[in-house]
């Protein structure tokens, strides 16, 4: 898609709907038309921004954060106006036409396994919700993290992650806005730090890995380190070996931890050992 044109259309929607106050660029005015951008509109534009070039800059990151801030403000307004149940804004609208119609039970049963049917049902609910709310969700924040990582801003990426963690554990509605981080969130930040030119930045990956494991041990299984997490950290540590004499030992320690893992999916594979041999 055309990222520039998509942003232009989104900005037009923001202005025509009255979301933007052209005097101070803030989200302050009531909506004049029902063309307020929904979550899906923002997420599509953010995804296009994340993949527009091989290397992104701080300006792109700044614009992406601006869009997310608008989404957060709109989400707050929705909660104030409509209330919420089980973390989802209430709505009295009819289902959107097209692909956002709820799945019929017979459609779900045709999917086969119960787990697959349940996941399909959840995905369908997310699709419907994405066209009923403007609030950010995990897709929004993970895309923002990806933009920060590709812009070469690991510290800003980690700051975004910390904000997600703080809001989702503060009891102030963070989880209700879908900002609770998952393993993808952490892996994106790990990748950002792994590309740092400084030894300290590369070693930061191991600290974040320990944070993931600590949170998982405390019951948050959605952030449990996976093979991607561990391999990213190993690659980061190995790449620091010219200035970090302890790198081989640190990397081997992580591999040993993988080898003893009871979950086969987390044990080292050929990619892991290839990284270690390097």
C-alpha positions as CSV (number, residue, x, y, z in Angstrom):
1,X,0.0,0.0,0.0
2,X,0.9,3.7,-0.3
3,X,2.0,4.7,3.2
4,X,1.9,8.5,2.3
5,X,-1.5,8.4,0.8
6,X,-2.9,6.3,3.7
7,X,-1.6,8.8,6.2
8,X,-3.2,11.7,4.2
9,X,-6.6,9.9,4.3
10,X,-6.3,9.2,8.0
11,X,-5.5,12.8,8.7
12,X,-8.4,13.9,6.6
13,X,-10.7,11.6,8.7
14,X,-9.3,13.1,11.9
15,X,-9.9,16.6,10.8
16,X,-13.4,16.1,9.2
17,X,-14.6,14.1,12.2
18,X,-13.6,17.0,14.6
19,X,-11.1,14.8,16.5
20,X,-8.3,17.3,15.8
21,X,-8.4,20.9,16.9
22,X,-6.4,22.7,14.3
23,X,-5.5,25.5,16.7
24,X,-3.5,23.4,19.3
25,X,-3.4,20.0,17.6
26,X,-5.1,18.3,20.6
27,X,-7.9,15.9,20.9
28,X,-10.5,18.1,22.4
29,X,-13.5,18.7,20.2
30,X,-16.8,16.7,20.0
31,X,-17.2,14.6,16.9
32,X,-19.1,16.3,14.1
33,X,-19.4,13.3,11.8
34,X,-19.3,9.6,12.3
35,X,-16.1,9.2,10.4
36,X,-13.9,9.0,13.4
37,X,-11.0,6.6,12.5
38,X,-11.4,3.3,14.2
39,X,-8.6,1.1,15.6
40,X,-8.3,-0.8,12.3
41,X,-7.7,2.4,10.4
42,X,-4.9,3.5,12.7
43,X,-3.4,0.0,12.8
44,X,-3.3,-0.3,9.0
45,X,-1.5,3.1,8.7
46,X,0.9,2.2,11.4
47,X,1.7,-1.1,9.7
48,X,2.4,0.7,6.5
49,X,4.7,3.2,8.3
50,X,6.6,0.3,9.9
51,X,7.4,-1.2,6.5
52,X,7.8,1.8,4.3
53,X,11.6,1.7,4.1
54,X,14.4,-0.6,5.2
55,X,15.4,2.0,7.8
56,X,13.1,4.3,9.6
57,X,13.9,7.6,11.3
58,X,12.9,9.4,14.5
59,X,10.5,11.6,12.6
60,X,8.5,8.5,11.5
61,X,8.6,7.2,15.1
62,X,7.4,10.6,16.4
63,X,4.5,10.6,14.0
64,X,3.6,7.1,14.9
65,X,3.6,7.9,18.6
66,X,1.3,10.9,17.8
67,X,-1.2,8.6,16.2
68,X,-1.1,6.3,19.2
69,X,-1.6,9.2,21.6
70,X,-4.7,10.2,19.7
71,X,-6.0,6.6,19.9
72,X,-5.4,6.6,23.7
73,X,-7.4,9.9,24.0
74,X,-10.2,8.5,21.9
75,X,-10.2,5.3,24.0
76,X,-10.6,7.3,27.2
77,X,-13.5,9.3,25.7
78,X,-15.2,6.0,24.7
79,X,-14.9,4.6,28.2
80,X,-16.2,7.9,29.8
81,X,-19.1,8.0,27.3
82,X,-20.2,4.3,27.1
83,X,-18.8,2.6,30.2
84,X,-17.2,-0.8,29.8
85,X,-17.8,-4.5,30.6
86,X,-15.0,-7.1,30.9
87,X,-12.5,-4.6,29.5
88,X,-14.5,-4.0,26.2
89,X,-16.3,-0.8,25.4
90,X,-20.0,-1.3,25.2
91,X,-21.8,-0.6,22.0
92,X,-25.3,-0.7,20.7
93,X,-24.3,-0.6,17.0
94,X,-25.4,-3.3,14.6
95,X,-22.5,-5.6,13.4
96,X,-20.5,-4.0,10.6
97,X,-21.2,-5.4,7.1
98,X,-18.7,-7.6,5.3
99,X,-16.0,-9.6,7.0
100,X,-16.9,-8.2,10.4
101,X,-20.1,-10.2,10.7
102,X,-19.9,-12.5,13.8
103,X,-19.2,-16.1,12.8
104,X,-22.2,-18.5,12.9
105,X,-21.9,-21.5,15.2
106,X,-21.9,-23.8,12.2
107,X,-19.0,-21.8,10.7
108,X,-17.1,-22.3,13.9
109,X,-17.8,-26.0,14.2
110,X,-16.5,-26.5,10.6
111,X,-13.0,-25.3,11.7
112,X,-12.4,-28.6,13.4
113,X,-10.5,-28.6,16.7
114,X,-12.0,-26.9,19.6
115,X,-8.9,-24.8,20.2
116,X,-8.9,-23.6,16.6
117,X,-12.6,-22.7,16.8
118,X,-12.0,-20.7,19.9
119,X,-9.1,-18.9,18.4
120,X,-11.1,-18.1,15.3
121,X,-13.9,-16.8,17.4
122,X,-11.5,-14.5,19.3
123,X,-10.0,-13.3,16.1
124,X,-13.5,-12.5,14.8
125,X,-14.4,-10.6,17.9
126,X,-11.2,-8.6,17.6
127,X,-12.1,-7.7,14.0
128,X,-15.5,-6.5,15.0
129,X,-14.1,-4.6,17.9
130,X,-11.4,-3.0,15.8
131,X,-14.2,-1.3,13.8
132,X,-16.2,-0.2,16.8
133,X,-13.5,1.3,18.9
134,X,-10.6,3.7,18.3
135,X,-8.6,2.6,21.4
136,X,-5.2,1.1,20.8
137,X,-4.7,-2.7,21.3
138,X,-1.7,-5.0,21.5
139,X,-1.3,-4.9,17.7
140,X,-1.0,-1.1,17.9
141,X,1.7,-1.1,20.5
142,X,3.7,-4.0,19.0
143,X,3.7,-2.1,15.7
144,X,4.9,1.0,17.5
145,X,7.6,-1.0,19.1
146,X,8.6,-2.3,15.7
147,X,8.8,1.2,14.3
148,X,11.0,2.3,17.3
149,X,13.3,-0.8,16.8
150,X,13.6,-0.2,13.0
151,X,14.4,3.5,13.7
152,X,17.4,2.4,15.8
153,X,15.9,3.7,19.0
154,X,16.1,0.8,21.5
155,X,15.9,3.0,24.6
156,X,12.6,4.6,23.2
157,X,11.3,1.1,22.4
158,X,12.0,0.0,26.0
159,X,10.3,3.1,27.3
160,X,7.2,2.2,25.3
161,X,7.4,-1.4,26.7
162,X,7.8,-0.1,30.3
163,X,4.7,2.1,29.8
164,X,2.7,-0.9,28.7
165,X,3.8,-2.9,31.7
166,X,3.1,0.0,34.1
167,X,-0.4,0.7,32.7
168,X,-1.4,-3.0,32.6
169,X,-0.5,-3.5,36.2
170,X,-1.6,-0.2,37.7
171,X,-5.3,-1.0,37.8
172,X,-6.1,2.2,35.9
173,X,-7.6,0.5,32.9
174,X,-4.4,-0.3,31.1
175,X,-5.4,-3.9,30.3
176,X,-8.8,-2.6,29.2
177,X,-7.1,-0.7,26.5
178,X,-5.3,-3.8,25.4
179,X,-1.8,-2.6,26.3
180,X,-0.6,-5.6,28.3
181,X,2.7,-6.7,26.6
182,X,3.3,-10.2,25.3
183,X,6.4,-12.1,24.1
184,X,6.2,-10.3,20.8
185,X,6.5,-7.0,22.6
186,X,9.6,-8.1,24.5
187,X,11.2,-9.8,21.5
188,X,10.9,-6.6,19.5
189,X,12.7,-4.7,22.2
190,X,15.3,-7.5,22.5
191,X,15.9,-7.2,18.7
192,X,16.3,-3.4,19.0
193,X,18.9,-3.7,21.7
194,X,20.7,-6.5,19.9
195,X,21.4,-4.1,17.0
196,X,23.0,-1.5,19.4
197,X,26.6,-0.6,18.5
198,X,27.5,-0.5,22.2
199,X,28.5,-3.5,24.3
200,X,26.2,-2.2,27.1
201,X,23.3,-2.1,24.7
202,X,23.9,-5.7,23.6
203,X,24.2,-6.9,27.1
204,X,21.0,-5.1,28.0
205,X,19.3,-8.0,26.2
206,X,20.2,-10.5,28.9
207,X,18.7,-8.2,31.6
208,X,15.5,-8.0,29.6
209,X,15.5,-11.7,29.2
210,X,15.7,-12.2,32.9
211,X,12.8,-9.7,33.3
212,X,10.7,-11.8,31.0
213,X,11.4,-15.0,32.9
214,X,10.7,-13.3,36.2
215,X,7.3,-12.1,35.0
216,X,6.5,-15.5,33.6
217,X,7.5,-17.2,36.9
218,X,5.1,-14.8,38.6
219,X,2.2,-16.1,36.5
220,X,2.3,-14.0,33.3
221,X,2.9,-16.8,30.8
222,X,2.2,-14.5,27.8
223,X,5.7,-13.1,28.2
224,X,7.5,-16.3,28.8
225,X,10.8,-16.3,26.8
226,X,10.7,-18.4,23.6
227,X,13.3,-19.6,21.2
228,X,13.3,-16.3,19.4
229,X,14.0,-14.5,22.7
230,X,16.9,-16.7,23.6
231,X,18.5,-16.8,20.1
232,X,18.3,-13.0,19.9
233,X,20.1,-12.6,23.2
234,X,22.7,-15.2,22.2
235,X,23.4,-13.4,18.9
236,X,23.6,-10.0,20.7
237,X,26.1,-11.4,23.3
238,X,28.2,-13.2,20.7
239,X,28.4,-10.0,18.6
240,X,29.9,-8.2,21.6
241,X,32.8,-10.6,21.9
242,X,35.5,-8.3,20.5
243,X,35.0,-6.0,23.5
244,X,33.5,-8.4,25.9
245,X,35.8,-11.3,26.8
246,X,33.0,-13.0,28.8
247,X,30.7,-13.2,25.8
248,X,31.3,-16.9,25.0
249,X,30.7,-18.0,28.6
250,X,27.5,-15.9,28.8
251,X,26.2,-17.3,25.6
252,X,27.0,-20.9,26.5
253,X,25.2,-20.3,29.8
254,X,22.0,-19.4,28.0
255,X,22.3,-22.4,25.6
256,X,22.7,-24.7,28.6
257,X,19.6,-23.3,30.1
258,X,17.8,-24.0,26.8
259,X,19.1,-27.6,26.7
260,X,17.7,-28.3,30.1
261,X,14.2,-26.8,29.3
262,X,11.4,-29.3,29.6
263,X,9.5,-27.7,26.7
264,X,10.9,-29.1,23.5
265,X,9.9,-25.9,21.7
266,X,12.4,-23.9,23.8
267,X,15.3,-26.2,23.3
268,X,18.1,-25.1,21.0
269,X,17.9,-25.8,17.3
270,X,20.4,-25.6,14.5
271,X,20.1,-21.8,14.4
272,X,21.0,-21.6,18.1
273,X,24.1,-23.7,17.7
274,X,25.1,-21.9,14.6
275,X,25.1,-18.6,16.5
276,X,27.2,-20.2,19.3
277,X,29.8,-21.5,16.8
278,X,30.3,-18.1,15.3
